[in-house]
C-alpha cells in the first residue's frame, strides 16, 4: 500500500464515521420517506389492477347474458317449428335408417295411430 492509498482510506473512514454519526439519521428519514412513497405507488398499481379485473368480469358477465338471450331466441324459433307431426316424421326416418343398418337388433312395435311412433305421452 502506498502512502496515498493509506491516506485516502483513512479519509474515507473518517468521512464514513462522520456520515454515520451525523448524517445517518437524515439518510434514514429520507429512505423511510422513499419507502413510504414506493408503498403508495405500489398500492395505486394494485388498485388499478383490481379495477381492470372488475371490468373484465363485468364484460364476461355481459357475454354470458348475451349468450343466454341467443339461446332463448333459438329455443323460441325451434319450439315454433317443432310440431308433433315433424317429430313423428323424424322418428320414422330414424327407424328407417336403423332398419337399413346391418347391425340392427332393435324391434319397434307400432304404438300410435296407423303404426306411427308416439312422440308424446297420451293421458
GINOR-V914790 format. One record per residue. N is the residue number from 1. RES is the residue in one small letter. SS is DSSP state (hx for helix, st for strand, lp for the rest). Layout:
# GINOR-V914790
N RES SS
N RES SS
This chain:
# GINOR-V914790
1 x lp
2 x lp
3 x hx
4 x hx
5 x hx
6 x hx
7 x hx
8 x hx
9 x hx
10 x hx
11 x hx
12 x hx
13 x hx
14 x hx
15 x hx
16 x hx
17 x hx
18 x hx
19 x hx
20 x hx
21 x hx
22 x hx
23 x hx
24 x hx
25 x hx
26 x hx
27 x hx
28 x hx
29 x hx
30 x hx
31 x hx
32 x hx
33 x hx
34 x hx
35 x hx
36 x hx
37 x hx
38 x hx
39 x hx
40 x hx
41 x hx
42 x hx
43 x hx
44 x hx
45 x hx
46 x hx
47 x hx
48 x hx
49 x hx
50 x hx
51 x hx
52 x hx
53 x hx
54 x hx
55 x hx
56 x hx
57 x hx
58 x hx
59 x hx
60 x hx
61 x hx
62 x hx
63 x hx
64 x hx
65 x hx
66 x hx
67 x hx
68 x hx
69 x hx
70 x hx
71 x hx
72 x hx
73 x hx
74 x hx
75 x hx
76 x hx
77 x hx
78 x hx
79 x hx
80 x hx
81 x hx
82 x lp
83 x lp
84 x hx
85 x hx
86 x hx
87 x hx
88 x hx
89 x hx
90 x hx
91 x hx
92 x hx
93 x hx
94 x hx
95 x hx
96 x hx
97 x hx
98 x hx
99 x hx
100 x lp
101 x lp
102 x lp
103 x lp
104 x lp
105 x lp
106 x lp
107 x lp
108 x lp
109 x lp
110 x lp
111 x lp
112 x lp
113 x hx
114 x hx
115 x hx
116 x lp
117 x lp
118 x lp
119 x lp
120 x lp
121 x lp
122 x lp
123 x lp
